[in-house]
Amino acid sequence: MNEEDARAIKITIAPPWWRTWLANGIYAVLLLLLGRRVHLAQQAKTIRLEREKTQARELEQARQIEKAYTELEQTHENLKATQAQLIQSEKMASLGELTAGIAHEIQNPLNFVNNFSEVSQELLDELQEEFKEGDLEEVAAITSDLKSNLEKINHHGKRADAIVKSMLQHSRISSGDMEPTDINALCDEYLRLAYHGMRAKDKSFNAGYKLELDENLPLLKVVPQDIGRVLLNLINNAFQAVTDVEKPEVVVSTQKLLDKIEIKVSDNGPGIPDSIKDKIFQPFFTTKPTGQGTGLGLSLSYDIVKAHGGELKVTSITGEGATFTVSLPVW
């Protein structure tokens, strides 16, 4: 066999299909898909864990908020109860200040009742004697005197009854019911009670006081024990303010304006400094020495007047005195 007859045979051995570039491409795609799947699964797990943590935090926060709300609600209830106790304490404290004044005021009508009763007993003895003697003219005269005495006893008995009712009304919890009230009579009563209360506490205390009342004042629908409490507080403060004044005087006046009634309580004391004018109606603010005031009097008075749709204001000139003005609408 010569070279021309020789034949060349070329054999190419192909790799198995799983080792071809196509297979490698598929492998790469599968790996990418698997990696993507693992990444997504890991991401979902992370999100789920974060969501669970967030839910747990929110749940814990909700529990804390609920606990805080419960505690706040309890605190609010405690504060309301404390406020009610403080208001009642303030009322009873002012009632204590009134006691001496009430005793003085009630003593006057009782003295009249006793005196006229004794005189009436003597007249009855005379009446029996005149009956025996048959002097009908003298019997008629004595009978007339007896009738006059009984009318006076009845009048002063009613006065004593009104004072006791006023005291009881002041001490009891307000019903909140408004009723037609004689504001002039209220001012007159509480001015005298406050003055005699101050005199009973301090025998050396003496001050001039007067009423300047508008006689044309209509009956005003108010809660009388509440407005009485306001007047008592303002008048007591006024008397206390003039303790060290050479010629002390307290004036309570009333006036009918177009659509309201004004009650003014004025004193010629040292006045109220400008620096504290904006604070005097704040709860627990007081200029009195420790133990002599709760700082609730003016605050409660302010709230009572507001609840009646009115206003409580103060004007003052240092060294010349102060005037508190209560304005109440005419309903």
MARTOR-79990 format. One record per residue (C-alpha): chain; x, y, z; residue number from 1. Coordinates in nm, 4 decimals. Each point is the difference from the previous one (the first is absolute). Layout:
<recs>
(rec A (X Y Z) NUM);
...
</recs>
This chain:
<recs>
(rec A (0.0000 0.0000 0.0000) 1);
(rec A (0.1486 0.3249 -0.1115) 2);
(rec A (-0.0611 0.3372 0.1487) 3);
(rec A (-0.2620 0.0976 -0.2547) 4);
(rec A (-0.2102 -0.2900 0.1011) 5);
(rec A (0.0178 0.0945 0.3673) 6);
(rec A (-0.3168 0.1463 0.1555) 7);
(rec A (-0.0061 0.2348 0.3054) 8);
(rec A (-0.2673 -0.0669 0.2565) 9);
(rec A (-0.0759 0.2806 0.2492) 10);
(rec A (-0.1872 -0.1045 0.3110) 11);
(rec A (-0.1476 0.2660 0.2313) 12);
(rec A (-0.1158 -0.1205 0.3385) 13);
(rec A (-0.2802 0.2313 0.1269) 14);
(rec A (-0.0418 0.0454 0.3760) 15);
(rec A (-0.3153 -0.1332 0.1603) 16);
(rec A (-0.2969 0.2356 -0.0242) 17);
(rec A (0.0114 0.1001 0.3686) 18);
(rec A (0.3425 0.1438 -0.0670) 19);
(rec A (-0.0902 0.2046 -0.2996) 20);
(rec A (-0.0153 0.3756 -0.0006) 21);
(rec A (-0.3759 -0.0234 -0.0318) 22);
(rec A (-0.0163 -0.2108 0.3098) 23);
(rec A (0.2335 0.2408 0.1752) 24);
(rec A (-0.2322 0.2832 -0.0986) 25);
(rec A (-0.2937 -0.1897 0.1369) 26);
(rec A (0.1949 -0.0658 0.3167) 27);
(rec A (0.0762 0.3668 0.0313) 28);
(rec A (-0.3642 0.0934 -0.0512) 29);
(rec A (-0.1092 -0.2601 0.2538) 30);
(rec A (0.2554 0.1262 0.2482) 31);
(rec A (-0.1209 0.3537 -0.0502) 32);
(rec A (-0.3599 -0.1088 0.0441) 33);
(rec A (0.0911 -0.2000 0.3091) 34);
(rec A (0.1968 0.2909 0.1430) 35);
(rec A (-0.2904 0.2288 -0.0758) 36);
(rec A (-0.2393 -0.2442 0.1689) 37);
(rec A (0.2239 -0.0298 0.3041) 38);
(rec A (0.0360 0.3797 0.0116) 39);
(rec A (-0.3749 0.0490 -0.0234) 40);
(rec A (-0.0606 -0.2649 0.2649) 41);
(rec A (0.2583 0.1597 0.2284) 42);
(rec A (-0.1464 0.3407 -0.0673) 43);
(rec A (-0.3526 -0.1264 0.0733) 44);
(rec A (0.1248 -0.1597 0.3214) 45);
(rec A (0.1729 0.3220 0.1016) 46);
(rec A (-0.3149 0.1991 -0.0760) 47);
(rec A (-0.2120 -0.2497 0.1916) 48);
(rec A (0.2332 0.0168 0.3003) 49);
(rec A (0.0041 0.3784 -0.0136) 50);
(rec A (-0.3793 0.0038 -0.0262) 51);
(rec A (-0.0292 -0.2332 0.2970) 52);
(rec A (0.2394 0.2208 0.1987) 53);
(rec A (-0.1958 0.3077 -0.1036) 54);
(rec A (-0.3277 -0.1667 0.0980) 55);
(rec A (0.1509 -0.1034 0.3310) 56);
(rec A (0.1214 0.3563 0.0601) 57);
(rec A (-0.3365 0.1443 -0.0989) 58);
(rec A (-0.1768 -0.2497 0.2247) 59);
(rec A (0.2288 0.0917 0.2889) 60);
(rec A (-0.0534 0.3687 -0.0713) 61);
(rec A (-0.3758 -0.0602 -0.0113) 62);
(rec A (0.0211 -0.1743 0.3385) 63);
(rec A (0.2042 0.2886 0.1409) 64);
(rec A (-0.2428 0.2568 -0.1444) 65);
(rec A (-0.2944 -0.1935 0.1429) 66);
(rec A (0.1753 -0.0189 0.3363) 67);
(rec A (0.0863 0.3704 -0.0121) 68);
(rec A (-0.3584 0.0858 -0.0983) 69);
(rec A (-0.1349 -0.2094 0.2872) 70);
(rec A (0.2407 0.1681 0.2406) 71);
(rec A (-0.0887 0.3429 -0.1447) 72);
(rec A (-0.3700 -0.0739 0.0341) 73);
(rec A (0.0530 -0.1093 0.3600) 74);
(rec A (0.2093 0.3097 0.0677) 75);
(rec A (-0.2735 0.2148 -0.1529) 76);
(rec A (-0.2605 -0.1623 0.2239) 77);
(rec A (0.2262 0.0506 0.3019) 78);
(rec A (0.0505 0.3646 -0.0973) 79);
(rec A (-0.3753 0.0487 -0.0350) 80);
(rec A (-0.0547 -0.1548 0.3414) 81);
(rec A (0.2776 0.2138 0.1485) 82);
(rec A (-0.1423 0.3109 -0.1638) 83);
(rec A (-0.3441 -0.0771 0.1429) 84);
(rec A (0.1557 -0.0480 0.3446) 85);
(rec A (0.1927 0.3274 -0.0317) 86);
(rec A (-0.3127 0.1855 -0.1065) 87);
(rec A (-0.1920 -0.1453 0.2930) 88);
(rec A (0.2897 0.0853 0.2332) 89);
(rec A (0.0012 0.3568 -0.1302) 90);
(rec A (-0.3755 0.0200 0.0526) 91);
(rec A (0.0267 -0.1327 0.3541) 92);
(rec A (0.2911 0.2356 0.0728) 93);
(rec A (-0.2069 0.2976 -0.1130) 94);
(rec A (-0.2924 -0.1365 0.2012) 95);
(rec A (0.2296 -0.0099 0.3032) 96);
(rec A (0.0832 0.3659 -0.0587) 97);
(rec A (-0.3725 0.0709 -0.0216) 98);
(rec A (-0.0903 -0.1798 0.3226) 99);
(rec A (0.0796 0.2905 0.2303) 100);
(rec A (-0.1787 0.2435 -0.2294) 101);
(rec A (-0.3013 -0.2297 -0.0156) 102);
(rec A (-0.0028 -0.0291 0.3804) 103);
(rec A (0.0011 0.3803 0.0288) 104);
(rec A (-0.2672 0.0472 -0.2639) 105);
(rec A (-0.2269 -0.2680 0.1421) 106);
(rec A (0.0409 0.1348 0.3529) 107);
(rec A (-0.1673 0.3300 -0.0928) 108);
(rec A (-0.3359 -0.1445 -0.1135) 109);
(rec A (0.0072 -0.2495 0.2876) 110);
(rec A (0.0447 0.2876 0.2454) 111);
(rec A (-0.3007 0.1733 -0.1547) 112);
(rec A (-0.2031 -0.3222 0.0221) 113);
(rec A (0.0921 -0.0422 0.3672) 114);
(rec A (-0.0693 0.3638 0.0865) 115);
(rec A (-0.3366 0.0161 -0.1735) 116);
(rec A (-0.0960 -0.3363 0.1516) 117);
(rec A (0.0705 0.1312 0.3513) 118);
(rec A (-0.1934 0.3209 -0.0691) 119);
(rec A (-0.2878 -0.2058 -0.1392) 120);
(rec A (-0.0114 -0.2117 0.3152) 121);
(rec A (-0.0325 0.3171 0.2094) 122);
(rec A (-0.2726 0.1274 -0.2320) 123);
(rec A (-0.1922 -0.3270 0.0408) 124);
(rec A (0.0120 0.0428 0.3775) 125);
(rec A (-0.1351 0.3530 -0.0416) 126);
(rec A (-0.2630 -0.1286 -0.2416) 127);
(rec A (-0.1322 -0.2469 0.2587) 128);
(rec A (-0.0250 0.2743 0.2605) 129);
(rec A (-0.1845 0.2330 -0.2377) 130);
(rec A (-0.2427 -0.2816 -0.0881) 131);
(rec A (-0.0778 -0.0437 0.3673) 132);
(rec A (-0.0600 0.3713 0.0377) 133);
(rec A (-0.2072 0.0100 -0.3203) 134);
(rec A (0.2012 0.2819 -0.1612) 135);
(rec A (-0.0615 -0.0954 -0.3617) 136);
(rec A (0.1739 0.3095 -0.1377) 137);
(rec A (0.3258 -0.0948 0.1743) 138);
(rec A (-0.0479 -0.3620 -0.1082) 139);
(rec A (-0.0197 0.1150 -0.3625) 140);
(rec A (0.3152 0.2105 0.0386) 141);
(rec A (0.1942 -0.2883 0.1584) 142);
(rec A (-0.1243 -0.2391 -0.2683) 143);
(rec A (0.1264 0.2399 -0.2666) 144);
(rec A (0.3422 0.0124 0.1698) 145);
(rec A (0.0082 -0.3777 0.0191) 146);
(rec A (-0.0772 -0.0266 -0.3703) 147);
(rec A (0.2806 0.2456 -0.0813) 148);
(rec A (0.2436 -0.1965 0.2175) 149);
(rec A (-0.0958 -0.3285 -0.1658) 150);
(rec A (0.0578 0.1555 -0.3423) 151);
(rec A (0.3463 0.1112 0.1106) 152);
(rec A (0.0769 -0.3440 0.1446) 153);
(rec A (-0.1092 -0.1570 -0.3287) 154);
(rec A (0.2131 0.2462 -0.1995) 155);
(rec A (0.3172 -0.0606 0.2017) 156);
(rec A (-0.0664 -0.3744 0.0121) 157);
(rec A (-0.0091 -0.0038 -0.3800) 158);
(rec A (0.3217 0.2025 -0.0041) 159);
(rec A (0.1711 -0.2619 0.2170) 160);
(rec A (-0.1432 -0.2743 -0.2203) 161);
(rec A (0.1374 0.1732 -0.3124) 162);
(rec A (0.3474 0.0215 0.1555) 163);
(rec A (0.0002 -0.3712 0.0865) 164);
(rec A (-0.1232 -0.0906 -0.3490) 165);
(rec A (0.2718 0.2165 -0.1511) 166);
(rec A (0.2635 -0.1822 0.2048) 167);
(rec A (-0.1363 -0.3410 -0.1006) 168);
(rec A (-0.0227 0.1085 -0.3628) 169);
(rec A (0.3604 0.1159 0.0083) 170);
(rec A (0.1241 -0.3297 0.1456) 171);
(rec A (-0.1891 -0.2457 -0.2176) 172);
(rec A (0.1136 -0.1194 -0.3424) 173);
(rec A (-0.1460 0.2226 -0.2684) 174);
(rec A (-0.2886 -0.1502 -0.1950) 175);
(rec A (0.0822 0.2280 -0.2908) 176);
(rec A (-0.3632 0.1108 -0.0275) 177);
(rec A (-0.0430 0.3665 -0.0818) 178);
(rec A (-0.2778 0.1908 0.1690) 179);
(rec A (-0.1135 0.3647 0.0071) 180);
(rec A (0.2162 0.1667 0.2652) 181);
(rec A (0.0044 0.3394 0.1682) 182);
(rec A (0.3639 0.1006 -0.0570) 183);
(rec A (-0.0323 0.3055 0.2271) 184);
(rec A (-0.1182 -0.2172 0.2893) 185);
(rec A (0.2836 -0.2434 -0.0665) 186);
(rec A (0.2577 0.2814 0.0086) 187);
(rec A (-0.1492 0.1449 0.3196) 188);
(rec A (-0.0009 -0.3354 0.1769) 189);
(rec A (0.3519 -0.1097 -0.0902) 190);
(rec A (0.1526 0.3428 0.0665) 191);
(rec A (-0.1286 -0.0010 0.3593) 192);
(rec A (0.0880 -0.3668 0.0546) 193);
(rec A (0.3539 0.0508 -0.1302) 194);
(rec A (0.0524 0.3094 0.2163) 195);
(rec A (-0.1181 -0.1623 0.3217) 196);
(rec A (0.2012 -0.3098 -0.0867) 197);
(rec A (0.3151 0.2133 -0.0219) 198);
(rec A (-0.0883 0.1747 0.3271) 199);
(rec A (-0.0467 -0.3330 0.1751) 200);
(rec A (0.3423 -0.1216 -0.1116) 201);
(rec A (0.1730 0.3249 0.0916) 202);
(rec A (-0.1668 0.2186 0.2628) 203);
(rec A (0.2301 0.2885 -0.0914) 204);
(rec A (-0.1151 -0.0045 -0.3628) 205);
(rec A (-0.2184 0.2889 -0.1006) 206);
(rec A (-0.0924 0.1284 -0.3453) 207);
(rec A (-0.2642 0.2110 -0.1580) 208);
(rec A (-0.2276 -0.1710 -0.2491) 209);
(rec A (-0.2929 0.1136 -0.2058) 210);
(rec A (-0.2402 -0.1110 -0.2673) 211);
(rec A (-0.0730 0.2004 -0.3127) 212);
(rec A (-0.2849 -0.1979 -0.1508) 213);
(rec A (-0.1986 0.0620 -0.3146) 214);
(rec A (-0.3603 -0.0188 0.1203) 215);
(rec A (-0.1216 -0.0726 -0.3531) 216);
(rec A (0.1913 -0.3252 -0.0204) 217);
(rec A (-0.2168 -0.2851 -0.1362) 218);
(rec A (0.0062 -0.3514 0.1403) 219);
(rec A (0.2840 -0.1877 -0.1659) 220);
(rec A (-0.0007 -0.3699 -0.0877) 221);
(rec A (0.3096 -0.1401 0.1701) 222);
(rec A (0.1056 -0.2841 0.2272) 223);
(rec A (-0.0294 0.2014 0.3249) 224);
(rec A (0.2402 -0.2062 0.2120) 225);
(rec A (0.2659 0.0243 -0.2704) 226);
(rec A (-0.0310 0.3771 -0.0485) 227);
(rec A (-0.0138 0.0346 0.3789) 228);
(rec A (0.3288 -0.1876 0.0173) 229);
(rec A (0.1524 0.2412 -0.2528) 230);
(rec A (-0.1209 0.3033 0.1978) 231);
(rec A (0.1255 -0.1446 0.3277) 232);
(rec A (0.3432 -0.0643 -0.1456) 233);
(rec A (0.0321 0.3460 -0.1547) 234);
(rec A (-0.1275 0.1794 0.3106) 235);
(rec A (0.2238 -0.2031 0.2335) 236);
(rec A (0.2990 0.0831 -0.2196) 237);
(rec A (-0.0953 0.3674 0.0068) 238);
(rec A (-0.0220 0.0090 0.3810) 239);
(rec A (0.3330 -0.1824 0.0274) 240);
(rec A (0.1560 0.2514 -0.2410) 241);
(rec A (-0.0905 0.2985 0.2202) 242);
(rec A (0.1258 -0.1503 0.3268) 243);
(rec A (0.2957 0.2397 0.0236) 244);
(rec A (-0.1647 0.3048 -0.1570) 245);
(rec A (-0.0493 0.3117 0.2155) 246);
(rec A (-0.3625 0.0583 -0.1069) 247);
(rec A (-0.1076 -0.3360 -0.1457) 248);
(rec A (-0.3133 -0.0190 -0.2112) 249);
(rec A (-0.1691 -0.2636 -0.2129) 250);
(rec A (-0.2770 0.0901 -0.2441) 251);
(rec A (-0.2345 -0.2450 -0.1696) 252);
(rec A (-0.2066 0.1456 -0.2831) 253);
(rec A (-0.2411 -0.1261 -0.2639) 254);
(rec A (-0.1067 0.1524 -0.3285) 255);
(rec A (-0.2375 -0.0955 -0.2797) 256);
(rec A (0.1448 0.0549 -0.3458) 257);
(rec A (-0.1596 -0.0736 -0.3375) 258);
(rec A (0.0273 -0.3781 -0.0090) 259);
(rec A (0.1837 -0.0812 0.3220) 260);
(rec A (0.0329 0.0679 0.3686) 261);
(rec A (0.3276 0.1114 0.1544) 262);
(rec A (0.1041 -0.0716 0.3573) 263);
(rec A (0.3075 0.1855 0.1215) 264);
(rec A (0.1995 -0.0705 0.3153) 265);
(rec A (0.2453 0.2838 0.0678) 266);
(rec A (0.2538 0.0618 0.2746) 267);
(rec A (0.2525 0.2731 0.0791) 268);
(rec A (0.2787 -0.2427 0.0831) 269);
(rec A (0.3518 -0.0142 -0.1452) 270);
(rec A (-0.1229 -0.1181 -0.3406) 271);
(rec A (0.1285 -0.2815 -0.2182) 272);
(rec A (0.3430 0.0313 -0.1656) 273);
(rec A (-0.0026 -0.0149 -0.3811) 274);
(rec A (0.2461 -0.2907 0.0157) 275);
(rec A (-0.2617 -0.2370 0.1475) 276);
(rec A (-0.3257 0.1282 -0.1513) 277);
(rec A (0.0114 -0.2695 -0.2675) 278);
(rec A (0.0616 -0.2724 0.2589) 279);
(rec A (-0.2613 0.0638 0.2668) 280);
(rec A (-0.2680 -0.2080 -0.1743) 281);
(rec A (0.2342 -0.2985 -0.0421) 282);
(rec A (-0.0657 -0.3033 0.2241) 283);
(rec A (0.2164 -0.0178 0.3154) 284);
(rec A (0.1457 0.3479 -0.0505) 285);
(rec A (-0.0160 0.1962 0.3241) 286);
(rec A (0.1753 0.2960 0.1592) 287);
(rec A (-0.1083 -0.1061 0.3473) 288);
(rec A (0.2464 -0.1557 0.2476) 289);
(rec A (0.0347 -0.3793 -0.0022) 290);
(rec A (-0.2955 -0.1670 0.1644) 291);
(rec A (-0.2321 0.2994 -0.0368) 292);
(rec A (-0.1274 -0.0632 -0.3497) 293);
(rec A (-0.0362 -0.2798 -0.2543) 294);
(rec A (0.0270 0.2286 -0.3010) 295);
(rec A (-0.3285 -0.1420 -0.1293) 296);
(rec A (-0.2416 0.2758 0.1026) 297);
(rec A (0.0413 0.2329 -0.2967) 298);
(rec A (0.0516 -0.2898 -0.2406) 299);
(rec A (-0.3281 -0.1631 0.1045) 300);
(rec A (-0.1757 0.3377 -0.0052) 301);
(rec A (0.1252 0.0588 -0.3540) 302);
(rec A (-0.1290 -0.3428 -0.1111) 303);
(rec A (-0.3396 0.0547 0.1664) 304);
(rec A (-0.0492 0.3357 -0.1700) 305);
(rec A (0.1076 -0.1464 -0.3363) 306);
(rec A (-0.2481 -0.2859 0.0468) 307);
(rec A (-0.2728 0.2657 0.0356) 308);
(rec A (0.1063 0.1551 -0.3322) 309);
(rec A (0.1562 0.2973 0.1745) 310);
(rec A (0.3393 0.1570 0.0601) 311);
(rec A (0.2159 0.0650 0.3049) 312);
(rec A (0.2536 0.2806 -0.0390) 313);
(rec A (0.2286 0.1990 0.2248) 314);
(rec A (0.1225 0.3584 -0.0191) 315);
(rec A (0.2555 0.1307 0.2434) 316);
(rec A (0.2309 0.2916 0.0667) 317);
(rec A (0.2910 -0.0775 0.2282) 318);
(rec A (-0.0431 0.1846 0.3263) 319);
(rec A (-0.3619 0.0968 -0.0703) 320);
(rec A (-0.1908 -0.3271 0.0125) 321);
(rec A (-0.1641 -0.2546 -0.2277) 322);
(rec A (-0.3411 -0.0601 -0.1539) 323);
(rec A (-0.1313 -0.3406 -0.1033) 324);
(rec A (-0.2868 0.0174 -0.2487) 325);
(rec A (-0.2433 -0.2871 -0.0563) 326);
(rec A (-0.2043 0.0380 -0.3193) 327);
(rec A (-0.2990 -0.2319 -0.0354) 328);
(rec A (-0.2298 -0.0118 -0.3037) 329);
(rec A (-0.3704 0.0679 0.0412) 330);
(rec A (-0.1685 -0.3125 -0.1341) 331);
</recs>
